[in-house]
Amino acid sequence: MELLQAILQRRSCRAFRDDPVDPATVEELLRRAGRAPSALNLQPWEITVVMGRELERLRRRLLQARSERAVSCSPGSRRPLPEVFQQRRRASFAPLAELLSQQEMDVNAFVEEGSCRFYGAPVALILGMDGAFSSQRLLCLGIFLGYLLLAAEDLGLATCPVGLVTSYADEIKEFLNIPEEKEVVLGVAVGFRDETSPLDRFRTPREPLDRFVRWYV
Ligand SMILES: Cc1cc2nc3c(=O)[nH]c(=O)nc-3n(C[C@H](O)[C@H](O)[C@H](O)COP(=O)(O)O)c2cc1C
């Protein structure tokens, strides 16, 4: 697949088919993502792959945690965000909210519950790194994620990054025996897109260049 095609067609998937993904394909995906650059080539990413019955158990655990300690999808800001970001968020999720309202479902509840289920995907990846690293190294995990999402397209796999589950990092660490000194940075749902689901037909918009680029020439 052309790189440009992968970039243009990638979008987060929130409706997966049940079909399993061959572990060899997951391995290939991670090998390709591992070609990502990192500062000093430290390759700080650490990945836990969860599939099959273990993933069913993890889903149940996260849903249980959510029922006891609900968290909302938040942008994770240090201070109140400028209104422009709230507008972008609303614009991005408006089509999904509209679709869900026809089924009398609330978009926030859908995303929060769906995230804890990894949207029914057959594979969940937990991306982490050693807690000894400074937050600077999150950049490297971000690049790894970018490579992963595009490499998945090439392998015919759909993905959804799932940051919400990090609110339950303690549960994830305990369940997956991730040592205390490691940080859980992100979850990623991986699988095959359910093309028949109406919940998966929308694309999020992007700002025009002049909103985020300044030139000095
Ligand atoms: C770091 C990160 C965390 C995210 N966390 C979630 C999440 O918890 N739940 C969810 O449904 N989508 C999550 N997303 C997906 C974003 O909502 C999505 O990327 C964004 O709306 C743009 O849409 P697109 O990916 O379809 O282009 C996350 C994306 C990123 C990059």
The ligand as a Gaussian input file, in Angstrom:
#p B3LYP/6-31G(d) Opt

LIG

0 1
 C       -3.488000       9.444000      22.315000
 C       -4.894000       9.142000      21.833000
 C       -5.841000       8.686000      22.737000
 C       -7.128000       8.364000      22.289000
 N       -8.020000       7.843000      23.176000
 C       -9.254000       7.451000      22.733000
 C      -10.163000       6.807000      23.620000
 O       -9.899000       6.598000      24.804000
 N      -11.349000       6.409000      23.115000
 C      -11.709000       6.591000      21.800000
 O      -12.795000       6.187000      21.393000
 N      -10.842000       7.218000      20.938000
 C       -9.636000       7.631000      21.365000
 N       -8.740000       8.207000      20.501000
 C       -9.123000       8.386000      19.085000
 C       -9.388000       9.863000      18.765000
 O      -10.657000      10.224000      19.256000
 C       -9.308000      10.046000      17.244000
 O       -7.982000       9.761000      16.833000
 C       -9.672000      11.458000      16.818000
 O      -11.020000      11.754000      17.107000
 C       -9.421000      11.659000      15.318000
 O      -10.189000      10.741000      14.572000
 P       -9.525000       9.667000      13.609000
 O       -8.549000       8.859000      14.402000
 O      -10.690000       8.844000      13.115000
 O       -8.841000      10.416000      12.497000
 C       -7.472000       8.545000      20.930000
 C       -6.494000       9.009000      20.030000
 C       -5.222000       9.283000      20.468000
 C       -4.185000       9.736000      19.467000

